[in-house]
Every structure is written in structure tokens, then in C-alpha cells.
Amino acid sequence: MFKVSVIATCMLITLCVNINGLDEAPKVTVDQGALKGKFWKTRRGREFSAFLSIPYAEPPIGDLRFK
């Protein structure tokens, strides 16, 4: 019974340490402000930083629309 308790405790500690490391998101600061990204993995297991919904231009309005 003691052996099972030790194994369960070790697994719980490992799980808590792994979950705690997932909270850190990549952050990049540019002239327009800060971007917060996510860590993703490819199908082959390579990890990369992904940044979504990055605004890159003003929308065409008024005379610029449909030209």
C-alpha cells in the first residue's frame, strides 16, 4: 500500500509541474503593441510559436473601397 501511495504522489507532483509550465505563452512586443501567442506542435513533434489575429493594415473605407 505504501508503494502505491509513493507512486501516486510522484505522479501527482509530475502532473502539477507539467501543467504549471503550460501557462507561459510566448510574447512579442512590436511598435504597435504586444502580441501573445501559443505553443503548438507539428505532427512530427516539433514545437513552434503561433501568433493569430495579427492586424496588419487599415480597412479600405470611403474612396478607397472597391478600388
PyMOL Python script that loads the backbone (N, CA, C, O; Angstrom):
from pymol import cmd

cmd.read_pdbstr("""\
ATOM      1  N   MET A   1       0.824  -1.189   0.000  1.00  0.00           N
ATOM      2  CA  MET A   1       0.000   0.000   0.000  1.00  0.00           C
ATOM      3  C   MET A   1       0.867   1.251   0.000  1.00  0.00           C
ATOM      4  O   MET A   1       0.551   2.234  -0.669  1.00  0.00           O
ATOM      5  N   PHE A   2       1.965   1.209   0.756  1.00  0.00           N
ATOM      6  CA  PHE A   2       2.859   2.362   0.821  1.00  0.00           C
ATOM      7  C   PHE A   2       3.478   2.652  -0.545  1.00  0.00           C
ATOM      8  O   PHE A   2       3.642   3.811  -0.927  1.00  0.00           O
ATOM      9  N   LYS A   3       3.820   1.593  -1.277  1.00  0.00           N
ATOM     10  CA  LYS A   3       4.422   1.749  -2.598  1.00  0.00           C
ATOM     11  C   LYS A   3       3.453   2.441  -3.552  1.00  0.00           C
ATOM     12  O   LYS A   3       3.867   3.289  -4.344  1.00  0.00           O
ATOM     13  N   VAL A   4       2.182   2.095  -3.487  1.00  0.00           N
ATOM     14  CA  VAL A   4       1.163   2.719  -4.338  1.00  0.00           C
ATOM     15  C   VAL A   4       1.019   4.194  -3.986  1.00  0.00           C
ATOM     16  O   VAL A   4       0.869   5.027  -4.880  1.00  0.00           O
ATOM     17  N   SER A   5       1.062   4.530  -2.705  1.00  0.00           N
ATOM     18  CA  SER A   5       0.965   5.930  -2.278  1.00  0.00           C
ATOM     19  C   SER A   5       2.147   6.751  -2.785  1.00  0.00           C
ATOM     20  O   SER A   5       1.973   7.885  -3.230  1.00  0.00           O
ATOM     21  N   VAL A   6       3.335   6.186  -2.719  1.00  0.00           N
ATOM     22  CA  VAL A   6       4.527   6.894  -3.190  1.00  0.00           C
ATOM     23  C   VAL A   6       4.446   7.121  -4.694  1.00  0.00           C
ATOM     24  O   VAL A   6       4.754   8.214  -5.171  1.00  0.00           O
ATOM     25  N   ILE A   7       4.040   6.115  -5.437  1.00  0.00           N
ATOM     26  CA  ILE A   7       3.919   6.243  -6.894  1.00  0.00           C
ATOM     27  C   ILE A   7       2.853   7.275  -7.250  1.00  0.00           C
ATOM     28  O   ILE A   7       3.061   8.103  -8.138  1.00  0.00           O
ATOM     29  N   ALA A   8       1.719   7.230  -6.566  1.00  0.00           N
ATOM     30  CA  ALA A   8       0.648   8.194  -6.832  1.00  0.00           C
ATOM     31  C   ALA A   8       1.092   9.617  -6.511  1.00  0.00           C
ATOM     32  O   ALA A   8       0.762  10.547  -7.246  1.00  0.00           O
ATOM     33  N   THR A   9       1.828   9.794  -5.434  1.00  0.00           N
ATOM     34  CA  THR A   9       2.329  11.122  -5.068  1.00  0.00           C
ATOM     35  C   THR A   9       3.317  11.636  -6.109  1.00  0.00           C
ATOM     36  O   THR A   9       3.258  12.804  -6.494  1.00  0.00           O
ATOM     37  N   CYS A  10       4.213  10.786  -6.561  1.00  0.00           N
ATOM     38  CA  CYS A  10       5.181  11.188  -7.592  1.00  0.00           C
ATOM     39  C   CYS A  10       4.478  11.570  -8.890  1.00  0.00           C
ATOM     40  O   CYS A  10       4.858  12.544  -9.541  1.00  0.00           O
ATOM     41  N   MET A  11       3.462  10.811  -9.266  1.00  0.00           N
ATOM     42  CA  MET A  11       2.711  11.122 -10.485  1.00  0.00           C
ATOM     43  C   MET A  11       1.978  12.450 -10.344  1.00  0.00           C
ATOM     44  O   MET A  11       1.930  13.231 -11.295  1.00  0.00           O
ATOM     45  N   LEU A  12       1.413  12.713  -9.188  1.00  0.00           N
ATOM     46  CA  LEU A  12       0.696  13.964  -8.946  1.00  0.00           C
ATOM     47  C   LEU A  12       1.642  15.160  -9.010  1.00  0.00           C
ATOM     48  O   LEU A  12       1.302  16.189  -9.593  1.00  0.00           O
ATOM     49  N   ILE A  13       2.811  15.033  -8.421  1.00  0.00           N
ATOM     50  CA  ILE A  13       3.803  16.118  -8.463  1.00  0.00           C
ATOM     51  C   ILE A  13       4.253  16.369  -9.902  1.00  0.00           C
ATOM     52  O   ILE A  13       4.366  17.521 -10.321  1.00  0.00           O
ATOM     53  N   THR A  14       4.509  15.313 -10.653  1.00  0.00           N
ATOM     54  CA  THR A  14       4.915  15.454 -12.052  1.00  0.00           C
ATOM     55  C   THR A  14       3.832  16.139 -12.867  1.00  0.00           C
ATOM     56  O   THR A  14       4.132  17.004 -13.689  1.00  0.00           O
ATOM     57  N   LEU A  15       2.595  15.770 -12.654  1.00  0.00           N
ATOM     58  CA  LEU A  15       1.475  16.378 -13.369  1.00  0.00           C
ATOM     59  C   LEU A  15       1.362  17.857 -13.040  1.00  0.00           C
ATOM     60  O   LEU A  15       1.154  18.673 -13.937  1.00  0.00           O
ATOM     61  N   CYS A  16       1.495  18.212 -11.785  1.00  0.00           N
ATOM     62  CA  CYS A  16       1.406  19.625 -11.377  1.00  0.00           C
ATOM     63  C   CYS A  16       2.532  20.449 -11.986  1.00  0.00           C
ATOM     64  O   CYS A  16       2.304  21.581 -12.410  1.00  0.00           O
ATOM     65  N   VAL A  17       3.728  19.907 -12.036  1.00  0.00           N
ATOM     66  CA  VAL A  17       4.861  20.627 -12.622  1.00  0.00           C
ATOM     67  C   VAL A  17       4.634  20.828 -14.113  1.00  0.00           C
ATOM     68  O   VAL A  17       4.910  21.911 -14.630  1.00  0.00           O
ATOM     69  N   ASN A  18       4.141  19.816 -14.818  1.00  0.00           N
ATOM     70  CA  ASN A  18       3.893  19.928 -16.253  1.00  0.00           C
ATOM     71  C   ASN A  18       2.786  20.925 -16.554  1.00  0.00           C
ATOM     72  O   ASN A  18       2.906  21.701 -17.502  1.00  0.00           O
ATOM     73  N   ILE A  19       1.725  20.925 -15.783  1.00  0.00           N
ATOM     74  CA  ILE A  19       0.621  21.856 -16.004  1.00  0.00           C
ATOM     75  C   ILE A  19       1.074  23.283 -15.721  1.00  0.00           C
ATOM     76  O   ILE A  19       0.674  24.207 -16.429  1.00  0.00           O
ATOM     77  N   ASN A  20       1.887  23.474 -14.715  1.00  0.00           N
ATOM     78  CA  ASN A  20       2.376  24.805 -14.376  1.00  0.00           C
ATOM     79  C   ASN A  20       3.206  25.390 -15.513  1.00  0.00           C
ATOM     80  O   ASN A  20       3.154  26.599 -15.736  1.00  0.00           O
ATOM     81  N   GLY A  21       3.956  24.590 -16.226  1.00  0.00           N
ATOM     82  CA  GLY A  21       4.771  25.068 -17.337  1.00  0.00           C
ATOM     83  C   GLY A  21       3.965  25.442 -18.560  1.00  0.00           C
ATOM     84  O   GLY A  21       4.467  26.167 -19.419  1.00  0.00           O
ATOM     85  N   LEU A  22       2.727  24.974 -18.670  1.00  0.00           N
ATOM     86  CA  LEU A  22       1.902  25.270 -19.835  1.00  0.00           C
ATOM     87  C   LEU A  22       1.322  26.675 -19.807  1.00  0.00           C
ATOM     88  O   LEU A  22       0.840  27.151 -20.835  1.00  0.00           O
ATOM     89  N   ASP A  23       1.352  27.351 -18.672  1.00  0.00           N
ATOM     90  CA  ASP A  23       0.757  28.677 -18.552  1.00  0.00           C
ATOM     91  C   ASP A  23       1.550  29.751 -19.282  1.00  0.00           C
ATOM     92  O   ASP A  23       0.998  30.798 -19.621  1.00  0.00           O
ATOM     93  N   GLU A  24       2.807  29.517 -19.525  1.00  0.00           N
ATOM     94  CA  GLU A  24       3.642  30.529 -20.147  1.00  0.00           C
ATOM     95  C   GLU A  24       3.384  30.560 -21.650  1.00  0.00           C
ATOM     96  O   GLU A  24       3.599  29.569 -22.347  1.00  0.00           O
ATOM     97  N   ALA A  25       2.924  31.700 -22.139  1.00  0.00           N
ATOM     98  CA  ALA A  25       2.673  31.872 -23.564  1.00  0.00           C
ATOM     99  C   ALA A  25       3.757  32.771 -24.142  1.00  0.00           C
ATOM    100  O   ALA A  25       4.240  33.675 -23.461  1.00  0.00           O
ATOM    101  N   PRO A  26       4.145  32.531 -25.399  1.00  0.00           N
ATOM    102  CA  PRO A  26       5.152  33.406 -25.997  1.00  0.00           C
ATOM    103  C   PRO A  26       4.599  34.815 -26.179  1.00  0.00           C
ATOM    104  O   PRO A  26       3.453  34.992 -26.592  1.00  0.00           O
ATOM    105  N   LYS A  27       5.413  35.807 -25.871  1.00  0.00           N
ATOM    106  CA  LYS A  27       5.003  37.203 -26.011  1.00  0.00           C
ATOM    107  C   LYS A  27       6.039  37.935 -26.846  1.00  0.00           C
ATOM    108  O   LYS A  27       7.243  37.755 -26.664  1.00  0.00           O
ATOM    109  N   VAL A  28       5.554  38.765 -27.768  1.00  0.00           N
ATOM    110  CA  VAL A  28       6.419  39.560 -28.626  1.00  0.00           C
ATOM    111  C   VAL A  28       5.923  40.993 -28.580  1.00  0.00           C
ATOM    112  O   VAL A  28       4.720  41.239 -28.667  1.00  0.00           O
ATOM    113  N   THR A  29       6.841  41.937 -28.444  1.00  0.00           N
ATOM    114  CA  THR A  29       6.474  43.348 -28.450  1.00  0.00           C
ATOM    115  C   THR A  29       6.942  43.977 -29.758  1.00  0.00           C
ATOM    116  O   THR A  29       8.115  43.882 -30.118  1.00  0.00           O
ATOM    117  N   VAL A  30       6.015  44.619 -30.463  1.00  0.00           N
ATOM    118  CA  VAL A  30       6.309  45.335 -31.704  1.00  0.00           C
ATOM    119  C   VAL A  30       5.929  46.800 -31.510  1.00  0.00           C
ATOM    120  O   VAL A  30       5.411  47.176 -30.459  1.00  0.00           O
ATOM    121  N   ASP A  31       6.184  47.625 -32.524  1.00  0.00           N
ATOM    122  CA  ASP A  31       5.900  49.060 -32.409  1.00  0.00           C
ATOM    123  C   ASP A  31       4.434  49.339 -32.090  1.00  0.00           C
ATOM    124  O   ASP A  31       4.129  50.283 -31.361  1.00  0.00           O
ATOM    125  N   GLN A  32       3.531  48.534 -32.624  1.00  0.00           N
ATOM    126  CA  GLN A  32       2.098  48.757 -32.437  1.00  0.00           C
ATOM    127  C   GLN A  32       1.555  48.196 -31.130  1.00  0.00           C
ATOM    128  O   GLN A  32       0.416  48.494 -30.770  1.00  0.00           O
ATOM    129  N   GLY A  33       2.318  47.408 -30.421  1.00  0.00           N
ATOM    130  CA  GLY A  33       1.855  46.840 -29.157  1.00  0.00           C
ATOM    131  C   GLY A  33       2.441  45.461 -28.912  1.00  0.00           C
ATOM    132  O   GLY A  33       3.434  45.074 -29.529  1.00  0.00           O
ATOM    133  N   ALA A  34       1.822  44.735 -28.015  1.00  0.00           N
ATOM    134  CA  ALA A  34       2.297  43.401 -27.639  1.00  0.00           C
ATOM    135  C   ALA A  34       1.407  42.330 -28.253  1.00  0.00           C
ATOM    136  O   ALA A  34       0.196  42.511 -28.380  1.00  0.00           O
ATOM    137  N   LEU A  35       2.019  41.214 -28.633  1.00  0.00           N
ATOM    138  CA  LEU A  35       1.304  40.063 -29.176  1.00  0.00           C
ATOM    139  C   LEU A  35       1.507  38.878 -28.247  1.00  0.00           C
ATOM    140  O   LEU A  35       2.616  38.637 -27.771  1.00  0.00           O
ATOM    141  N   LYS A  36       0.451  38.152 -27.996  1.00  0.00           N
ATOM    142  CA  LYS A  36       0.512  36.955 -27.169  1.00  0.00           C
ATOM    143  C   LYS A  36       0.201  35.761 -28.059  1.00  0.00           C
ATOM    144  O   LYS A  36      -0.801  35.761 -28.775  1.00  0.00           O
ATOM    145  N   GLY A  37       1.040  34.762 -28.018  1.00  0.00           N
ATOM    146  CA  GLY A  37       0.875  33.605 -28.881  1.00  0.00           C
ATOM    147  C   GLY A  37       0.610  32.331 -28.107  1.00  0.00           C
ATOM    148  O   GLY A  37       0.270  32.353 -26.924  1.00  0.00           O
ATOM    149  N   LYS A  38       0.774  31.225 -28.804  1.00  0.00           N
ATOM    150  CA  LYS A  38       0.584  29.895 -28.226  1.00  0.00           C
ATOM    151  C   LYS A  38       1.709  28.995 -28.711  1.00  0.00           C
ATOM    152  O   LYS A  38       2.277  29.214 -29.781  1.00  0.00           O
ATOM    153  N   PHE A  39       2.023  27.987 -27.919  1.00  0.00           N
ATOM    154  CA  PHE A  39       2.954  26.958 -28.347  1.00  0.00           C
ATOM    155  C   PHE A  39       2.152  25.828 -28.970  1.00  0.00           C
ATOM    156  O   PHE A  39       1.238  25.290 -28.344  1.00  0.00           O
ATOM    157  N   TRP A  40       2.493  25.469 -30.198  1.00  0.00           N
ATOM    158  CA  TRP A  40       1.846  24.356 -30.879  1.00  0.00           C
ATOM    159  C   TRP A  40       2.908  23.349 -31.285  1.00  0.00           C
ATOM    160  O   TRP A  40       4.098  23.660 -31.315  1.00  0.00           O
ATOM    161  N   LYS A  41       2.461  22.139 -31.598  1.00  0.00           N
ATOM    162  CA  LYS A  41       3.373  21.102 -32.069  1.00  0.00           C
ATOM    163  C   LYS A  41       2.936  20.630 -33.443  1.00  0.00           C
ATOM    164  O   LYS A  41       1.744  20.548 -33.741  1.00  0.00           O
ATOM    165  N   THR A  42       3.932  20.318 -34.281  1.00  0.00           N
ATOM    166  CA  THR A  42       3.645  19.759 -35.591  1.00  0.00           C
ATOM    167  C   THR A  42       3.323  18.273 -35.436  1.00  0.00           C
ATOM    168  O   THR A  42       3.433  17.711 -34.346  1.00  0.00           O
ATOM    169  N   ARG A  43       2.933  17.663 -36.521  1.00  0.00           N
ATOM    170  CA  ARG A  43       2.634  16.223 -36.473  1.00  0.00           C
ATOM    171  C   ARG A  43       3.862  15.398 -36.115  1.00  0.00           C
ATOM    172  O   ARG A  43       3.750  14.310 -35.550  1.00  0.00           O
ATOM    173  N   ARG A  44       5.019  15.922 -36.445  1.00  0.00           N
ATOM    174  CA  ARG A  44       6.260  15.205 -36.141  1.00  0.00           C
ATOM    175  C   ARG A  44       6.834  15.563 -34.778  1.00  0.00           C
ATOM    176  O   ARG A  44       7.915  15.096 -34.418  1.00  0.00           O
ATOM    177  N   GLY A  45       6.117  16.388 -34.014  1.00  0.00           N
ATOM    178  CA  GLY A  45       6.525  16.679 -32.648  1.00  0.00           C
ATOM    179  C   GLY A  45       7.376  17.917 -32.449  1.00  0.00           C
ATOM    180  O   GLY A  45       7.811  18.193 -31.331  1.00  0.00           O
ATOM    181  N   ARG A  46       7.625  18.676 -33.521  1.00  0.00           N
ATOM    182  CA  ARG A  46       8.407  19.911 -33.366  1.00  0.00           C
ATOM    183  C   ARG A  46       7.525  21.007 -32.791  1.00  0.00           C
ATOM    184  O   ARG A  46       6.382  21.179 -33.216  1.00  0.00           O
ATOM    185  N   GLU A  47       8.050  21.742 -31.830  1.00  0.00           N
ATOM    186  CA  GLU A  47       7.289  22.807 -31.178  1.00  0.00           C
ATOM    187  C   GLU A  47       7.595  24.140 -31.848  1.00  0.00           C
ATOM    188  O   GLU A  47       8.741  24.420 -32.200  1.00  0.00           O
ATOM    189  N   PHE A  48       6.548  24.969 -32.025  1.00  0.00           N
ATOM    190  CA  PHE A  48       6.744  26.298 -32.591  1.00  0.00           C
ATOM    191  C   PHE A  48       5.783  27.274 -31.941  1.00  0.00           C
ATOM    192  O   PHE A  48       4.796  26.874 -31.325  1.00  0.00           O
ATOM    193  N   SER A  49       6.078  28.556 -32.083  1.00  0.00           N
ATOM    194  CA  SER A  49       5.229  29.617 -31.542  1.00  0.00           C
ATOM    195  C   SER A  49       4.284  30.086 -32.636  1.00  0.00           C
ATOM    196  O   SER A  49       4.711  30.348 -33.761  1.00  0.00           O
ATOM    197  N   ALA A  50       3.002  30.193 -32.311  1.00  0.00           N
ATOM    198  CA  ALA A  50       1.989  30.646 -33.265  1.00  0.00           C
ATOM    199  C   ALA A  50       1.333  31.912 -32.737  1.00  0.00           C
ATOM    200  O   ALA A  50       0.952  31.988 -31.569  1.00  0.00           O
ATOM    201  N   PHE A  51       1.206  32.901 -33.609  1.00  0.00           N
ATOM    202  CA  PHE A  51       0.553  34.157 -33.271  1.00  0.00           C
ATOM    203  C   PHE A  51      -0.598  34.350 -34.250  1.00  0.00           C
ATOM    204  O   PHE A  51      -0.382  34.425 -35.459  1.00  0.00           O
ATOM    205  N   LEU A  52      -1.824  34.430 -33.730  1.00  0.00           N
ATOM    206  CA  LEU A  52      -3.015  34.541 -34.567  1.00  0.00           C
ATOM    207  C   LEU A  52      -3.651  35.913 -34.416  1.00  0.00           C
ATOM    208  O   LEU A  52      -3.392  36.627 -33.447  1.00  0.00           O
ATOM    209  N   SER A  53      -4.493  36.278 -35.390  1.00  0.00           N
ATOM    210  CA  SER A  53      -5.263  37.534 -35.368  1.00  0.00           C
ATOM    211  C   SER A  53      -4.367  38.761 -35.259  1.00  0.00           C
ATOM    212  O   SER A  53      -4.620  39.659 -34.456  1.00  0.00           O
ATOM    213  N   ILE A  54      -3.323  38.788 -36.071  1.00  0.00           N
ATOM    214  CA  ILE A  54      -2.424  39.936 -36.078  1.00  0.00           C
ATOM    215  C   ILE A  54      -2.974  40.971 -37.059  1.00  0.00           C
ATOM    216  O   ILE A  54      -3.081  40.681 -38.250  1.00  0.00           O
ATOM    217  N   PRO A  55      -3.325  42.172 -36.588  1.00  0.00           N
ATOM    218  CA  PRO A  55      -3.786  43.206 -37.519  1.00  0.00           C
ATOM    219  C   PRO A  55      -2.606  43.718 -38.349  1.00  0.00           C
ATOM    220  O   PRO A  55      -1.548  44.024 -37.799  1.00  0.00           O
ATOM    221  N   TYR A  56      -2.780  43.811 -39.647  1.00  0.00           N
ATOM    222  CA  TYR A  56      -1.661  44.212 -40.490  1.00  0.00           C
ATOM    223  C   TYR A  56      -1.946  45.417 -41.372  1.00  0.00           C
ATOM    224  O   TYR A  56      -1.014  45.932 -41.990  1.00  0.00           O
ATOM    225  N   ALA A  57      -3.192  45.898 -41.464  1.00  0.00           N
ATOM    226  CA  ALA A  57      -3.485  47.059 -42.303  1.00  0.00           C
ATOM    227  C   ALA A  57      -4.815  47.674 -41.885  1.00  0.00           C
ATOM    228  O   ALA A  57      -5.636  47.035 -41.227  1.00  0.00           O
ATOM    229  N   GLU A  58      -5.004  48.920 -42.281  1.00  0.00           N
ATOM    230  CA  GLU A  58      -6.288  49.585 -42.066  1.00  0.00           C
ATOM    231  C   GLU A  58      -7.268  49.104 -43.131  1.00  0.00           C
ATOM    232  O   GLU A  58      -6.861  48.878 -44.271  1.00  0.00           O
ATOM    233  N   PRO A  59      -8.544  48.941 -42.796  1.00  0.00           N
ATOM    234  CA  PRO A  59      -9.513  48.519 -43.807  1.00  0.00           C
ATOM    235  C   PRO A  59      -9.775  49.642 -44.806  1.00  0.00           C
ATOM    236  O   PRO A  59      -9.795  50.812 -44.424  1.00  0.00           O
ATOM    237  N   PRO A  60      -9.977  49.303 -46.081  1.00  0.00           N
ATOM    238  CA  PRO A  60     -10.274  50.333 -47.069  1.00  0.00           C
ATOM    239  C   PRO A  60     -11.685  50.876 -46.867  1.00  0.00           C
ATOM    240  O   PRO A  60     -12.659  50.128 -46.950  1.00  0.00           O
ATOM    241  N   ILE A  61     -11.795  52.167 -46.604  1.00  0.00           N
ATOM    242  CA  ILE A  61     -13.101  52.789 -46.402  1.00  0.00           C
ATOM    243  C   ILE A  61     -13.211  54.031 -47.280  1.00  0.00           C
ATOM    244  O   ILE A  61     -12.204  54.552 -47.759  1.00  0.00           O
ATOM    245  N   GLY A  62     -14.419  54.493 -47.485  1.00  0.00           N
ATOM    246  CA  GLY A  62     -14.653  55.702 -48.278  1.00  0.00           C
ATOM    247  C   GLY A  62     -14.249  55.515 -49.732  1.00  0.00           C
ATOM    248  O   GLY A  62     -14.673  54.555 -50.376  1.00  0.00           O
ATOM    249  N   ASP A  63     -13.420  56.440 -50.261  1.00  0.00           N
ATOM    250  CA  ASP A  63     -12.994  56.404 -51.665  1.00  0.00           C
ATOM    251  C   ASP A  63     -12.100  55.209 -51.982  1.00  0.00           C
ATOM    252  O   ASP A  63     -12.021  54.796 -53.139  1.00  0.00           O
ATOM    253  N   LEU A  64     -11.437  54.656 -50.998  1.00  0.00           N
ATOM    254  CA  LEU A  64     -10.531  53.529 -51.228  1.00  0.00           C
ATOM    255  C   LEU A  64     -11.259  52.200 -51.395  1.00  0.00           C
ATOM    256  O   LEU A  64     -10.673  51.236 -51.886  1.00  0.00           O
ATOM    257  N   ARG A  65     -12.504  52.137 -51.000  1.00  0.00           N
ATOM    258  CA  ARG A  65     -13.253  50.884 -51.043  1.00  0.00           C
ATOM    259  C   ARG A  65     -13.520  50.462 -52.485  1.00  0.00           C
ATOM    260  O   ARG A  65     -13.928  51.287 -53.303  1.00  0.00           O
ATOM    261  N   PHE A  66     -13.298  49.202 -52.803  1.00  0.00           N
ATOM    262  CA  PHE A  66     -13.537  48.576 -54.109  1.00  0.00           C
ATOM    263  C   PHE A  66     -12.693  49.197 -55.218  1.00  0.00           C
ATOM    264  O   PHE A  66     -13.164  49.301 -56.351  1.00  0.00           O
ATOM    265  N   LYS A  67     -11.467  49.612 -54.928  1.00  0.00           N
ATOM    266  CA  LYS A  67     -10.565  50.098 -55.984  1.00  0.00           C
ATOM    267  C   LYS A  67      -9.374  49.189 -56.101  1.00  0.00           C
ATOM    268  O   LYS A  67      -8.497  49.425 -56.932  1.00  0.00           O
TER     269      LYS A  67
END
""", "prot")
cmd.dss("prot")
cmd.show_as("cartoon", "prot")
cmd.util.cbc("prot")
cmd.orient("prot")
